[in-house]
């Protein structure tokens, strides 16, 4: 089960590699793949995003990433 409606800021995004990290105010940075985003062009460093967390063997990752601002 994942956590609902987390928010954070895209800390870094590597378009060529297809992944990045989201900073949260509470907790560690979260990994995400570009395929987890609603629109890849919305993955801009510094943008606020809403997402859900999914547990993986390597730790939580963001899914359903949507740009808020």
PyMOL Python script that loads the backbone (N, CA, C, O; Angstrom):
from pymol import cmd

cmd.read_pdbstr("""\
ATOM      1  N   UNK A   1       0.830  -1.191   0.000  1.00  0.00           N
ATOM      2  CA  UNK A   1       0.000   0.000   0.000  1.00  0.00           C
ATOM      3  C   UNK A   1       0.868   1.245   0.000  1.00  0.00           C
ATOM      4  O   UNK A   1       1.890   1.295   0.685  1.00  0.00           O
ATOM      5  N   UNK A   2       0.472   2.229  -0.750  1.00  0.00           N
ATOM      6  CA  UNK A   2       1.216   3.476  -0.803  1.00  0.00           C
ATOM      7  C   UNK A   2       0.515   4.580  -0.022  1.00  0.00           C
ATOM      8  O   UNK A   2      -0.672   4.484   0.289  1.00  0.00           O
ATOM      9  N   UNK A   3       1.262   5.617   0.285  1.00  0.00           N
ATOM     10  CA  UNK A   3       0.699   6.778   0.957  1.00  0.00           C
ATOM     11  C   UNK A   3       0.112   7.710  -0.092  1.00  0.00           C
ATOM     12  O   UNK A   3       0.648   7.826  -1.194  1.00  0.00           O
ATOM     13  N   UNK A   4      -0.970   8.363   0.242  1.00  0.00           N
ATOM     14  CA  UNK A   4      -1.670   9.234  -0.704  1.00  0.00           C
ATOM     15  C   UNK A   4      -1.259  10.689  -0.535  1.00  0.00           C
ATOM     16  O   UNK A   4      -0.886  11.129   0.552  1.00  0.00           O
ATOM     17  N   UNK A   5      -1.337  11.420  -1.636  1.00  0.00           N
ATOM     18  CA  UNK A   5      -1.212  12.865  -1.648  1.00  0.00           C
ATOM     19  C   UNK A   5      -0.021  13.437  -0.888  1.00  0.00           C
ATOM     20  O   UNK A   5      -0.189  14.243   0.027  1.00  0.00           O
ATOM     21  N   UNK A   6       1.155  13.027  -1.262  1.00  0.00           N
ATOM     22  CA  UNK A   6       2.384  13.638  -0.766  1.00  0.00           C
ATOM     23  C   UNK A   6       2.684  14.838  -1.649  1.00  0.00           C
ATOM     24  O   UNK A   6       2.268  14.863  -2.807  1.00  0.00           O
ATOM     25  N   UNK A   7       3.394  15.831  -1.133  1.00  0.00           N
ATOM     26  CA  UNK A   7       3.829  16.947  -1.956  1.00  0.00           C
ATOM     27  C   UNK A   7       5.319  17.164  -1.748  1.00  0.00           C
ATOM     28  O   UNK A   7       5.879  16.817  -0.708  1.00  0.00           O
ATOM     29  N   UNK A   8       5.935  17.736  -2.747  1.00  0.00           N
ATOM     30  CA  UNK A   8       7.352  18.025  -2.669  1.00  0.00           C
ATOM     31  C   UNK A   8       7.777  18.868  -3.860  1.00  0.00           C
ATOM     32  O   UNK A   8       6.954  19.315  -4.659  1.00  0.00           O
ATOM     33  N   UNK A   9       9.092  19.073  -3.958  1.00  0.00           N
ATOM     34  CA  UNK A   9       9.666  19.886  -5.032  1.00  0.00           C
ATOM     35  C   UNK A   9      10.675  19.025  -5.783  1.00  0.00           C
ATOM     36  O   UNK A   9      11.473  18.317  -5.168  1.00  0.00           O
ATOM     37  N   UNK A  10      10.639  19.085  -7.108  1.00  0.00           N
ATOM     38  CA  UNK A  10      11.610  18.328  -7.891  1.00  0.00           C
ATOM     39  C   UNK A  10      12.987  18.920  -7.633  1.00  0.00           C
ATOM     40  O   UNK A  10      13.284  20.049  -8.025  1.00  0.00           O
ATOM     41  N   UNK A  11      13.815  18.133  -6.968  1.00  0.00           N
ATOM     42  CA  UNK A  11      15.162  18.568  -6.596  1.00  0.00           C
ATOM     43  C   UNK A  11      16.097  18.484  -7.792  1.00  0.00           C
ATOM     44  O   UNK A  11      16.860  19.409  -8.073  1.00  0.00           O
ATOM     45  N   UNK A  12      16.024  17.360  -8.489  1.00  0.00           N
ATOM     46  CA  UNK A  12      16.870  17.146  -9.661  1.00  0.00           C
ATOM     47  C   UNK A  12      16.166  16.172 -10.597  1.00  0.00           C
ATOM     48  O   UNK A  12      15.504  15.233 -10.156  1.00  0.00           O
ATOM     49  N   UNK A  13      16.322  16.414 -11.902  1.00  0.00           N
ATOM     50  CA  UNK A  13      15.749  15.517 -12.904  1.00  0.00           C
ATOM     51  C   UNK A  13      16.759  15.353 -14.032  1.00  0.00           C
ATOM     52  O   UNK A  13      17.261  16.337 -14.577  1.00  0.00           O
ATOM     53  N   UNK A  14      17.052  14.104 -14.375  1.00  0.00           N
ATOM     54  CA  UNK A  14      17.986  13.766 -15.444  1.00  0.00           C
ATOM     55  C   UNK A  14      17.194  13.226 -16.631  1.00  0.00           C
ATOM     56  O   UNK A  14      16.925  12.026 -16.686  1.00  0.00           O
ATOM     57  N   UNK A  15      16.809  14.091 -17.594  1.00  0.00           N
ATOM     58  CA  UNK A  15      15.961  13.649 -18.702  1.00  0.00           C
ATOM     59  C   UNK A  15      16.568  12.537 -19.542  1.00  0.00           C
ATOM     60  O   UNK A  15      15.848  11.649 -19.999  1.00  0.00           O
ATOM     61  N   UNK A  16      17.877  12.570 -19.754  1.00  0.00           N
ATOM     62  CA  UNK A  16      18.516  11.536 -20.571  1.00  0.00           C
ATOM     63  C   UNK A  16      18.441  10.175 -19.874  1.00  0.00           C
ATOM     64  O   UNK A  16      18.242   9.147 -20.522  1.00  0.00           O
ATOM     65  N   UNK A  17      18.601  10.182 -18.556  1.00  0.00           N
ATOM     66  CA  UNK A  17      18.548   8.932 -17.787  1.00  0.00           C
ATOM     67  C   UNK A  17      17.121   8.526 -17.429  1.00  0.00           C
ATOM     68  O   UNK A  17      16.844   7.354 -17.175  1.00  0.00           O
ATOM     69  N   UNK A  18      16.218   9.510 -17.411  1.00  0.00           N
ATOM     70  CA  UNK A  18      14.808   9.202 -17.170  1.00  0.00           C
ATOM     71  C   UNK A  18      14.405   9.077 -15.722  1.00  0.00           C
ATOM     72  O   UNK A  18      13.412   8.417 -15.417  1.00  0.00           O
ATOM     73  N   UNK A  19      15.155   9.698 -14.811  1.00  0.00           N
ATOM     74  CA  UNK A  19      14.773   9.649 -13.408  1.00  0.00           C
ATOM     75  C   UNK A  19      15.202  10.916 -12.688  1.00  0.00           C
ATOM     76  O   UNK A  19      15.927  11.747 -13.233  1.00  0.00           O
ATOM     77  N   UNK A  20      14.735  11.045 -11.444  1.00  0.00           N
ATOM     78  CA  UNK A  20      15.097  12.195 -10.635  1.00  0.00           C
ATOM     79  C   UNK A  20      14.720  11.968  -9.187  1.00  0.00           C
ATOM     80  O   UNK A  20      14.380  10.858  -8.779  1.00  0.00           O
ATOM     81  N   UNK A  21      14.789  13.058  -8.411  1.00  0.00           N
ATOM     82  CA  UNK A  21      14.485  12.994  -6.987  1.00  0.00           C
ATOM     83  C   UNK A  21      13.589  14.165  -6.600  1.00  0.00           C
ATOM     84  O   UNK A  21      13.724  15.274  -7.116  1.00  0.00           O
ATOM     85  N   UNK A  22      12.672  13.886  -5.677  1.00  0.00           N
ATOM     86  CA  UNK A  22      11.757  14.886  -5.148  1.00  0.00           C
ATOM     87  C   UNK A  22      12.110  15.116  -3.691  1.00  0.00           C
ATOM     88  O   UNK A  22      12.231  14.163  -2.921  1.00  0.00           O
ATOM     89  N   UNK A  23      12.279  16.393  -3.303  1.00  0.00           N
ATOM     90  CA  UNK A  23      12.510  16.760  -1.905  1.00  0.00           C
ATOM     91  C   UNK A  23      11.168  16.922  -1.215  1.00  0.00           C
ATOM     92  O   UNK A  23      10.236  17.518  -1.756  1.00  0.00           O
ATOM     93  N   UNK A  24      11.090  16.377  -0.005  1.00  0.00           N
ATOM     94  CA  UNK A  24       9.878  16.531   0.809  1.00  0.00           C
ATOM     95  C   UNK A  24      10.214  17.360   2.047  1.00  0.00           C
ATOM     96  O   UNK A  24      11.360  17.361   2.497  1.00  0.00           O
ATOM     97  N   UNK A  25       9.235  18.060   2.596  1.00  0.00           N
ATOM     98  CA  UNK A  25       9.481  18.827   3.813  1.00  0.00           C
ATOM     99  C   UNK A  25       9.636  17.895   5.008  1.00  0.00           C
ATOM    100  O   UNK A  25      10.404  18.186   5.925  1.00  0.00           O
ATOM    101  N   UNK A  26       8.928  16.802   5.003  1.00  0.00           N
ATOM    102  CA  UNK A  26       9.029  15.822   6.080  1.00  0.00           C
ATOM    103  C   UNK A  26       9.506  14.493   5.484  1.00  0.00           C
ATOM    104  O   UNK A  26       8.755  13.821   4.777  1.00  0.00           O
ATOM    105  N   UNK A  27      10.730  14.127   5.767  1.00  0.00           N
ATOM    106  CA  UNK A  27      11.241  12.857   5.273  1.00  0.00           C
ATOM    107  C   UNK A  27      12.344  13.027   4.250  1.00  0.00           C
ATOM    108  O   UNK A  27      12.704  14.138   3.861  1.00  0.00           O
ATOM    109  N   UNK A  28      12.861  11.902   3.832  1.00  0.00           N
ATOM    110  CA  UNK A  28      13.961  11.878   2.865  1.00  0.00           C
ATOM    111  C   UNK A  28      13.481  12.168   1.459  1.00  0.00           C
ATOM    112  O   UNK A  28      12.287  12.101   1.167  1.00  0.00           O
ATOM    113  N   UNK A  29      14.437  12.493   0.585  1.00  0.00           N
ATOM    114  CA  UNK A  29      14.131  12.662  -0.829  1.00  0.00           C
ATOM    115  C   UNK A  29      13.589  11.356  -1.389  1.00  0.00           C
ATOM    116  O   UNK A  29      13.933  10.274  -0.915  1.00  0.00           O
ATOM    117  N   UNK A  30      12.741  11.469  -2.401  1.00  0.00           N
ATOM    118  CA  UNK A  30      12.096  10.302  -3.004  1.00  0.00           C
ATOM    119  C   UNK A  30      12.494  10.201  -4.477  1.00  0.00           C
ATOM    120  O   UNK A  30      12.496  11.195  -5.203  1.00  0.00           O
ATOM    121  N   UNK A  31      12.825   8.999  -4.897  1.00  0.00           N
ATOM    122  CA  UNK A  31      13.206   8.678  -6.273  1.00  0.00           C
ATOM    123  C   UNK A  31      11.947   8.592  -7.134  1.00  0.00           C
ATOM    124  O   UNK A  31      10.889   8.193  -6.648  1.00  0.00           O
ATOM    125  N   UNK A  32      12.059   8.967  -8.418  1.00  0.00           N
ATOM    126  CA  UNK A  32      10.951   8.761  -9.358  1.00  0.00           C
ATOM    127  C   UNK A  32      11.501   8.500 -10.762  1.00  0.00           C
ATOM    128  O   UNK A  32      12.589   8.954 -11.116  1.00  0.00           O
ATOM    129  N   UNK A  33      10.723   7.760 -11.547  1.00  0.00           N
ATOM    130  CA  UNK A  33      10.999   7.553 -12.973  1.00  0.00           C
ATOM    131  C   UNK A  33      10.121   8.481 -13.783  1.00  0.00           C
ATOM    132  O   UNK A  33       9.026   8.832 -13.344  1.00  0.00           O
ATOM    133  N   UNK A  34      10.578   8.885 -14.954  1.00  0.00           N
ATOM    134  CA  UNK A  34       9.766   9.762 -15.815  1.00  0.00           C
ATOM    135  C   UNK A  34       8.448   9.096 -16.183  1.00  0.00           C
ATOM    136  O   UNK A  34       7.457   9.790 -16.409  1.00  0.00           O
ATOM    137  N   UNK A  35       8.409   7.776 -16.247  1.00  0.00           N
ATOM    138  CA  UNK A  35       7.169   7.073 -16.589  1.00  0.00           C
ATOM    139  C   UNK A  35       6.127   7.184 -15.475  1.00  0.00           C
ATOM    140  O   UNK A  35       4.962   6.849 -15.685  1.00  0.00           O
ATOM    141  N   UNK A  36       6.535   7.652 -14.290  1.00  0.00           N
ATOM    142  CA  UNK A  36       5.606   7.838 -13.175  1.00  0.00           C
ATOM    143  C   UNK A  36       4.890   9.181 -13.242  1.00  0.00           C
ATOM    144  O   UNK A  36       3.978   9.442 -12.457  1.00  0.00           O
ATOM    145  N   UNK A  37       5.300  10.028 -14.175  1.00  0.00           N
ATOM    146  CA  UNK A  37       4.717  11.367 -14.282  1.00  0.00           C
ATOM    147  C   UNK A  37       3.562  11.385 -15.265  1.00  0.00           C
ATOM    148  O   UNK A  37       3.537  10.629 -16.236  1.00  0.00           O
ATOM    149  N   UNK A  38       2.607  12.261 -14.994  1.00  0.00           N
ATOM    150  CA  UNK A  38       1.474  12.427 -15.897  1.00  0.00           C
ATOM    151  C   UNK A  38       1.964  12.930 -17.259  1.00  0.00           C
ATOM    152  O   UNK A  38       1.540  12.436 -18.304  1.00  0.00           O
ATOM    153  N   UNK A  39       2.867  13.924 -17.230  1.00  0.00           N
ATOM    154  CA  UNK A  39       3.441  14.479 -18.456  1.00  0.00           C
ATOM    155  C   UNK A  39       4.930  14.707 -18.221  1.00  0.00           C
ATOM    156  O   UNK A  39       5.312  15.399 -17.278  1.00  0.00           O
ATOM    157  N   UNK A  40       5.759  14.137 -19.062  1.00  0.00           N
ATOM    158  CA  UNK A  40       7.202  14.289 -18.881  1.00  0.00           C
ATOM    159  C   UNK A  40       7.636  15.751 -18.945  1.00  0.00           C
ATOM    160  O   UNK A  40       8.538  16.160 -18.214  1.00  0.00           O
ATOM    161  N   UNK A  41       7.006  16.537 -19.807  1.00  0.00           N
ATOM    162  CA  UNK A  41       7.409  17.942 -19.935  1.00  0.00           C
ATOM    163  C   UNK A  41       7.120  18.749 -18.667  1.00  0.00           C
ATOM    164  O   UNK A  41       7.592  19.879 -18.540  1.00  0.00           O
ATOM    165  N   UNK A  42       6.353  18.190 -17.729  1.00  0.00           N
ATOM    166  CA  UNK A  42       6.082  18.885 -16.470  1.00  0.00           C
ATOM    167  C   UNK A  42       7.173  18.655 -15.429  1.00  0.00           C
ATOM    168  O   UNK A  42       7.123  19.225 -14.339  1.00  0.00           O
ATOM    169  N   UNK A  43       8.154  17.823 -15.760  1.00  0.00           N
ATOM    170  CA  UNK A  43       9.229  17.505 -14.812  1.00  0.00           C
ATOM    171  C   UNK A  43      10.340  18.549 -14.901  1.00  0.00           C
ATOM    172  O   UNK A  43      11.348  18.353 -15.580  1.00  0.00           O
ATOM    173  N   UNK A  44      10.133  19.647 -14.207  1.00  0.00           N
ATOM    174  CA  UNK A  44      11.071  20.759 -14.227  1.00  0.00           C
ATOM    175  C   UNK A  44      11.611  20.963 -12.818  1.00  0.00           C
ATOM    176  O   UNK A  44      10.845  21.066 -11.861  1.00  0.00           O
ATOM    177  N   UNK A  45      12.941  21.020 -12.696  1.00  0.00           N
ATOM    178  CA  UNK A  45      13.554  21.222 -11.383  1.00  0.00           C
ATOM    179  C   UNK A  45      12.991  22.479 -10.743  1.00  0.00           C
ATOM    180  O   UNK A  45      12.871  23.519 -11.390  1.00  0.00           O
ATOM    181  N   UNK A  46      12.646  22.372  -9.462  1.00  0.00           N
ATOM    182  CA  UNK A  46      12.073  23.491  -8.721  1.00  0.00           C
ATOM    183  C   UNK A  46      10.562  23.531  -8.725  1.00  0.00           C
ATOM    184  O   UNK A  46       9.965  24.325  -7.998  1.00  0.00           O
ATOM    185  N   UNK A  47       9.927  22.685  -9.532  1.00  0.00           N
ATOM    186  CA  UNK A  47       8.462  22.645  -9.592  1.00  0.00           C
ATOM    187  C   UNK A  47       7.897  21.872  -8.408  1.00  0.00           C
ATOM    188  O   UNK A  47       8.471  20.875  -7.970  1.00  0.00           O
ATOM    189  N   UNK A  48       6.764  22.345  -7.896  1.00  0.00           N
ATOM    190  CA  UNK A  48       6.058  21.626  -6.840  1.00  0.00           C
ATOM    191  C   UNK A  48       5.216  20.536  -7.493  1.00  0.00           C
ATOM    192  O   UNK A  48       4.552  20.768  -8.503  1.00  0.00           O
ATOM    193  N   UNK A  49       5.253  19.343  -6.902  1.00  0.00           N
ATOM    194  CA  UNK A  49       4.507  18.210  -7.443  1.00  0.00           C
ATOM    195  C   UNK A  49       3.727  17.504  -6.337  1.00  0.00           C
ATOM    196  O   UNK A  49       4.072  17.579  -5.158  1.00  0.00           O
ATOM    197  N   UNK A  50       2.674  16.822  -6.753  1.00  0.00           N
ATOM    198  CA  UNK A  50       1.885  15.957  -5.885  1.00  0.00           C
ATOM    199  C   UNK A  50       2.132  14.530  -6.362  1.00  0.00           C
ATOM    200  O   UNK A  50       2.239  14.288  -7.564  1.00  0.00           O
ATOM    201  N   UNK A  51       2.222  13.590  -5.433  1.00  0.00           N
ATOM    202  CA  UNK A  51       2.526  12.215  -5.808  1.00  0.00           C
ATOM    203  C   UNK A  51       2.088  11.248  -4.714  1.00  0.00           C
ATOM    204  O   UNK A  51       1.745  11.653  -3.603  1.00  0.00           O
ATOM    205  N   UNK A  52       2.108   9.973  -5.052  1.00  0.00           N
ATOM    206  CA  UNK A  52       1.868   8.902  -4.094  1.00  0.00           C
ATOM    207  C   UNK A  52       3.179   8.149  -3.903  1.00  0.00           C
ATOM    208  O   UNK A  52       4.055   8.194  -4.766  1.00  0.00           O
ATOM    209  N   UNK A  53       3.315   7.463  -2.784  1.00  0.00           N
ATOM    210  CA  UNK A  53       4.503   6.661  -2.535  1.00  0.00           C
ATOM    211  C   UNK A  53       4.202   5.188  -2.737  1.00  0.00           C
ATOM    212  O   UNK A  53       3.123   4.706  -2.392  1.00  0.00           O
ATOM    213  N   UNK A  54       5.160   4.488  -3.297  1.00  0.00           N
ATOM    214  CA  UNK A  54       5.072   3.039  -3.475  1.00  0.00           C
ATOM    215  C   UNK A  54       6.308   2.429  -2.834  1.00  0.00           C
ATOM    216  O   UNK A  54       7.424   2.895  -3.064  1.00  0.00           O
ATOM    217  N   UNK A  55       6.116   1.398  -2.039  1.00  0.00           N
ATOM    218  CA  UNK A  55       7.246   0.715  -1.398  1.00  0.00           C
ATOM    219  C   UNK A  55       7.923  -0.208  -2.393  1.00  0.00           C
ATOM    220  O   UNK A  55       7.264  -0.939  -3.131  1.00  0.00           O
ATOM    221  N   UNK A  56       9.262  -0.164  -2.404  1.00  0.00           N
ATOM    222  CA  UNK A  56      10.060  -1.063  -3.240  1.00  0.00           C
ATOM    223  C   UNK A  56      11.165  -1.644  -2.364  1.00  0.00           C
ATOM    224  O   UNK A  56      11.412  -1.127  -1.274  1.00  0.00           O
ATOM    225  N   UNK A  57      11.831  -2.698  -2.808  1.00  0.00           N
ATOM    226  CA  UNK A  57      12.931  -3.265  -2.018  1.00  0.00           C
ATOM    227  C   UNK A  57      14.059  -2.259  -1.742  1.00  0.00           C
ATOM    228  O   UNK A  57      14.785  -2.395  -0.757  1.00  0.00           O
ATOM    229  N   UNK A  58      14.204  -1.245  -2.616  1.00  0.00           N
ATOM    230  CA  UNK A  58      15.256  -0.243  -2.430  1.00  0.00           C
ATOM    231  C   UNK A  58      14.772   0.979  -1.660  1.00  0.00           C
ATOM    232  O   UNK A  58      15.543   1.915  -1.449  1.00  0.00           O
ATOM    233  N   UNK A  59      13.519   0.987  -1.239  1.00  0.00           N
ATOM    234  CA  UNK A  59      12.956   2.134  -0.532  1.00  0.00           C
ATOM    235  C   UNK A  59      11.778   2.705  -1.293  1.00  0.00           C
ATOM    236  O   UNK A  59      11.425   2.204  -2.360  1.00  0.00           O
ATOM    237  N   UNK A  60      11.163   3.756  -0.750  1.00  0.00           N
ATOM    238  CA  UNK A  60       9.985   4.318  -1.407  1.00  0.00           C
ATOM    239  C   UNK A  60      10.326   5.014  -2.711  1.00  0.00           C
ATOM    240  O   UNK A  60      11.409   5.576  -2.872  1.00  0.00           O
ATOM    241  N   UNK A  61       9.371   4.964  -3.646  1.00  0.00           N
ATOM    242  CA  UNK A  61       9.514   5.728  -4.885  1.00  0.00           C
ATOM    243  C   UNK A  61       8.202   6.443  -5.148  1.00  0.00           C
ATOM    244  O   UNK A  61       7.138   5.987  -4.731  1.00  0.00           O
ATOM    245  N   UNK A  62       8.288   7.580  -5.849  1.00  0.00           N
ATOM    246  CA  UNK A  62       7.112   8.369  -6.164  1.00  0.00           C
ATOM    247  C   UNK A  62       6.449   7.817  -7.420  1.00  0.00           C
ATOM    248  O   UNK A  62       7.114   7.466  -8.395  1.00  0.00           O
ATOM    249  N   UNK A  63       5.124   7.751  -7.369  1.00  0.00           N
ATOM    250  CA  UNK A  63       4.316   7.354  -8.528  1.00  0.00           C
ATOM    251  C   UNK A  63       3.209   8.382  -8.683  1.00  0.00           C
ATOM    252  O   UNK A  63       2.953   9.158  -7.763  1.00  0.00           O
ATOM    253  N   UNK A  64       2.552   8.398  -9.830  1.00  0.00           N
ATOM    254  CA  UNK A  64       1.453   9.331 -10.106  1.00  0.00           C
ATOM    255  C   UNK A  64       1.880  10.786  -9.854  1.00  0.00           C
ATOM    256  O   UNK A  64       1.164  11.556  -9.214  1.00  0.00           O
ATOM    257  N   UNK A  65       3.055  11.138 -10.370  1.00  0.00           N
ATOM    258  CA  UNK A  65       3.611  12.482 -10.155  1.00  0.00           C
ATOM    259  C   UNK A  65       2.878  13.483 -11.049  1.00  0.00           C
ATOM    260  O   UNK A  65       2.801  13.312 -12.266  1.00  0.00           O
ATOM    261  N   UNK A  66       2.339  14.539 -10.413  1.00  0.00           N
ATOM    262  CA  UNK A  66       1.593  15.576 -11.127  1.00  0.00           C
ATOM    263  C   UNK A  66       2.125  16.935 -10.678  1.00  0.00           C
ATOM    264  O   UNK A  66       2.238  17.206  -9.483  1.00  0.00           O
ATOM    265  N   UNK A  67       2.450  17.783 -11.654  1.00  0.00           N
ATOM    266  CA  UNK A  67       2.939  19.126 -11.328  1.00  0.00           C
ATOM    267  C   UNK A  67       1.801  19.982 -10.796  1.00  0.00           C
ATOM    268  O   UNK A  67       0.714  20.024 -11.372  1.00  0.00           O
ATOM    269  N   UNK A  68       2.070  20.666  -9.682  1.00  0.00           N
ATOM    270  CA  UNK A  68       1.086  21.543  -9.058  1.00  0.00           C
ATOM    271  C   UNK A  68       1.397  22.991  -9.419  1.00  0.00           C
ATOM    272  O   UNK A  68       0.487  23.765  -9.718  1.00  0.00           O
ATOM    273  N   UNK A  69       2.670  23.361  -9.394  1.00  0.00           N
ATOM    274  CA  UNK A  69       3.065  24.729  -9.769  1.00  0.00           C
ATOM    275  C   UNK A  69       4.475  24.755 -10.309  1.00  0.00           C
ATOM    276  O   UNK A  69       4.977  25.818 -10.674  1.00  0.00           O
TER     277      UNK A  69
END
""", "prot")
cmd.dss("prot")
cmd.show_as("cartoon", "prot")
cmd.util.cbc("prot")
cmd.orient("prot")
